[in-house]
Amino acid sequence: MLLMISLFFAGCGARNAAKDKEAAGSKNAGNSENPVKVRVGLIGGDSLVWNHVKKEAAKENIEVELVFFDSYPLPNAALNSGEIDMNAFQHQLYLDTESKQHGYKLSVIGETVFAPLGLYSKKLKSIDELKDGDTIVIPDDVTNGGRSLLLLQDAGLITVDPDAGATPTLKDIKNPREFRIMELEAANIPASLEEVPLAAINSGIASDAGWTPSKDALALENAKSGENPYVNVIAVRTEDKDNPVYRRIVEIHHTDAVKEIIKKDTKGSEMPVW
């Protein structure tokens, strides 16, 4: 997969500037002569929320650059290597799994939204129309794939071994109706619905494809009370978790204005959690 904009030009200036301000301990992150530059990694092609954050941060001389990726594994790799400074695209469980698998040293400094995963179709009006042996597409990453299997269980299509926890695999299911469950990279799943009857799609990807999750999903995850591993987060390198510039960006994000943007932009399919 290719990045939608170039990622390989000198993040060092941003990191050094941020560390200089941290040493100074100033809440005002930058000044007109030396604005602090911060690169934020996102999935997709645009973001009303982060464009608002970018605009508000500029008033405090924090120059936010939005870096868009088209594949889920890329933003964490870029963050860990120093090519970007923050990212905001994933839930807690995905971050934990990626960090464990790849040895990333990343930490959460803020929460954003709960974005429910849903089951979508261009061929069916109800899950009851699904036939034995039909193909169902799910994301190929461990966390969202497991999450999809649990949603298929909630929809009455399969059963999942309870000992598998939050990240079951295809080896952990009973599939008496012999559905063909196929795994694809999450961003490519909407296009698959031209050929297959049912797919599990993340809320953000579904919205980008033109669906309104609260209206168009045939089945949708419910928000869970208490700690939720599927709450989306803002992540930084662990060494930067106390950086005052990055903390200030989280504060700018955690405002009523951003809540309103989220509600209008996602038509209620994503729920702010701060």
C-alpha positions in Angstrom: 0.0 0.0 0.0 1.2 3.5 -0.7 0.8 6.6 1.5 -1.5 9.2 0.1 1.1 11.8 0.8 4.9 11.5 1.4 6.0 10.5 4.8 9.7 10.4 4.5 10.9 13.9 5.0 12.5 15.0 8.3 10.2 14.6 11.3 13.2 15.5 13.4 12.4 19.2 13.4 9.0 18.6 14.8 10.3 16.3 17.5 13.1 18.6 18.5 10.8 21.6 18.6 8.3 19.7 20.8 11.0 18.6 23.2 12.4 22.1 23.5 9.0 23.4 24.5 8.6 20.5 27.0 11.8 21.6 28.7 10.5 25.1 28.9 7.2 23.9 30.4 5.2 26.5 28.6 1.5 25.9 27.9 1.8 28.2 24.9 3.2 25.7 22.5 4.8 27.9 19.9 5.5 31.5 18.8 5.2 33.4 15.6 8.9 32.9 14.8 9.1 29.2 15.7 5.7 27.5 15.4 5.8 23.9 16.6 5.1 21.4 13.8 3.2 18.2 14.6 2.3 15.5 12.1 -0.9 13.5 12.9 -1.6 10.2 11.1 -5.1 9.4 10.0 -6.9 6.8 7.9 -8.9 8.0 4.8 -8.8 11.1 2.7 -10.1 13.9 4.9 -11.3 14.7 8.4 -13.6 17.5 9.5 -12.7 16.9 13.1 -8.9 17.1 12.6 -9.2 20.1 10.2 -11.0 21.9 13.0 -8.3 20.9 15.5 -5.6 22.0 13.0 -7.3 25.4 12.6 -7.7 25.9 16.4 -4.1 24.7 17.1 -2.8 27.3 14.6 -4.1 30.0 16.9 -1.5 28.8 19.4 1.2 28.5 16.8 1.0 24.8 16.6 1.3 23.8 13.0 -0.6 20.5 12.6 0.0 18.5 9.4 -2.6 15.8 8.6 -1.0 12.7 7.1 -3.4 10.3 5.5 -2.9 6.6 5.1 -4.9 4.0 3.1 -4.0 0.9 5.1 -4.4 0.1 8.8 -0.9 -1.2 9.6 0.8 2.0 8.3 0.0 4.7 10.9 1.5 2.8 13.8 4.6 1.8 11.9 5.1 5.5 10.9 4.5 6.6 14.4 7.0 4.2 15.9 9.7 5.1 13.4 9.3 8.8 14.0 7.8 9.7 10.6 4.7 11.1 12.3 4.2 12.4 15.9 0.7 11.3 16.7 -2.0 9.1 15.2 -5.8 8.9 15.7 -7.4 6.0 13.8 -7.6 2.9 15.9 -9.2 1.4 19.0 -7.3 0.4 22.1 -7.3 -3.3 21.4 -5.9 -2.8 17.9 -3.1 -0.7 19.3 -2.3 -3.2 22.0 -2.2 -6.1 19.5 0.0 -4.2 17.0 2.4 -3.1 19.7 2.8 -6.6 21.0 3.2 -8.1 17.5 5.8 -5.5 16.3 7.4 -4.4 19.5 6.1 -0.8 19.1 6.5 1.5 22.1 3.3 3.5 21.8 1.0 5.0 24.4 -2.5 6.5 24.6 -2.8 10.1 25.5 -6.5 10.6 24.8 -9.8 8.9 23.7 -11.9 10.0 20.8 -15.0 8.0 19.8 -16.7 4.6 19.9 -17.2 3.6 16.3 -19.3 0.5 16.0 -18.5 -2.2 13.5 -21.5 -3.3 11.4 -22.7 -5.9 8.9 -23.5 -4.4 5.4 -25.0 -5.6 2.1 -25.9 -4.4 -1.3 -27.9 -7.5 -2.1 -29.8 -8.2 1.2 -32.4 -6.2 3.0 -32.2 -8.4 6.1 -29.7 -10.9 7.5 -32.5 -13.5 7.4 -32.1 -13.5 3.6 -28.6 -14.9 3.9 -28.4 -18.4 2.5 -26.4 -21.4 3.8 -23.0 -21.4 2.2 -23.0 -17.7 1.3 -19.8 -15.8 1.5 -19.2 -13.3 4.4 -16.2 -10.9 4.3 -14.4 -9.8 7.4 -11.3 -7.7 8.1 -8.0 -9.6 8.0 -6.4 -8.0 11.0 -6.6 -9.9 14.3 -8.6 -7.5 16.4 -11.2 -6.4 13.9 -11.5 -9.9 12.5 -12.2 -11.2 16.0 -14.6 -8.4 16.6 -16.4 -9.3 13.4 -16.8 -12.9 14.4 -18.3 -11.8 17.7 -20.8 -9.6 15.8 -21.7 -12.6 13.5 -22.4 -14.5 16.6 -24.6 -11.8 18.0 -26.5 -11.9 14.7 -27.1 -15.6 15.1 -25.0 -16.8 12.2 -22.1 -18.6 14.0 -21.0 -19.4 17.5 -17.7 -18.5 19.0 -15.7 -20.4 21.7 -16.0 -18.2 24.8 -12.4 -19.1 25.8 -11.2 -17.2 22.7 -11.8 -13.9 24.4 -11.9 -10.6 22.5 -9.9 -11.8 19.5 -11.3 -15.1 18.3 -10.1 -16.5 14.9 -11.8 -18.8 12.4 -10.4 -21.7 14.3 -12.6 -20.7 17.3 -16.0 -20.8 15.6 -18.7 -23.3 14.9 -20.2 -22.7 11.5 -23.1 -25.1 11.0 -24.5 -23.2 8.0 -21.2 -23.5 6.3 -20.8 -19.9 5.4 -17.6 -19.1 3.5 -15.9 -16.5 5.7 -13.3 -14.6 3.7 -10.7 -12.2 5.1 -9.7 -9.0 3.3 -7.8 -5.9 4.2 -10.3 -3.6 5.9 -10.1 -0.7 3.4 -10.9 -3.0 0.5 -14.0 -4.6 1.9 -16.7 -2.1 0.7 -15.8 -2.9 -3.0 -16.2 -6.6 -2.3 -19.9 -6.1 -1.7 -20.4 -5.9 -5.5 -19.7 -9.7 -5.5 -20.5 -11.0 -2.0 -23.8 -10.7 0.0 -22.5 -9.7 3.4 -19.5 -8.0 5.0 -18.3 -6.7 8.3 -17.1 -3.1 7.9 -15.6 -0.6 10.4 -17.7 2.5 10.9 -15.2 5.0 9.5 -14.7 3.0 6.3 -18.4 2.4 5.9 -19.0 6.2 6.2 -16.3 6.9 3.7 -18.0 4.5 1.3 -21.3 6.4 1.6 -23.2 4.5 4.2 -24.8 5.8 7.4 -24.0 3.1 9.9 -27.0 3.8 12.2 -29.4 3.5 9.2 -27.7 1.2 6.6 -26.1 -1.5 8.7 -28.1 -4.8 8.9 -26.5 -5.3 12.3 -24.4 -3.0 14.5 -22.3 -3.4 17.6 -23.7 -2.0 20.8 -21.6 0.3 23.0 -20.5 -1.6 26.1 -20.6 -0.1 29.6 -17.3 0.4 31.5 -14.0 -0.1 29.8 -14.4 -0.7 26.1 -11.4 -2.1 24.1 -13.0 -0.7 21.0 -12.9 2.9 22.0 -10.8 4.9 19.5 -7.7 6.5 20.9 -5.0 9.1 20.2 -1.5 7.5 20.3 2.0 8.8 20.6 5.4 7.3 21.1 5.7 6.3 24.8 8.8 8.6 25.2 6.5 11.5 24.2 3.4 10.7 26.3 4.0 13.7 28.6 4.8 16.2 25.8 2.8 19.3 26.5 2.3 20.2 22.9 0.7 16.8 22.2 -1.3 17.0 25.4 -2.5 20.5 24.3 -3.7 19.0 20.9 -5.7 16.5 22.8 -7.3 19.3 24.9 -8.2 21.1 21.6 -9.8 17.9 20.4 -11.8 17.3 23.6 -14.2 20.2 23.2 -17.9 20.6 22.7 -17.2 22.0 19.2 -15.6 18.8 18.2 -18.5 16.8 19.7 -20.9 18.7 17.5 -18.8 18.1 14.4 -18.6 14.3 15.1 -22.4 14.1 15.6 -23.2 16.0 12.4 -20.5 14.4 10.3 -21.2 10.8 11.3 -25.0 11.2 11.8 -24.7 9.7 15.2 -22.8 6.6 14.2 -19.8 7.6 16.3 -20.1 8.5 19.9 -17.7 10.9 21.6 -16.3 9.4 24.8 -14.8 12.3 26.7 
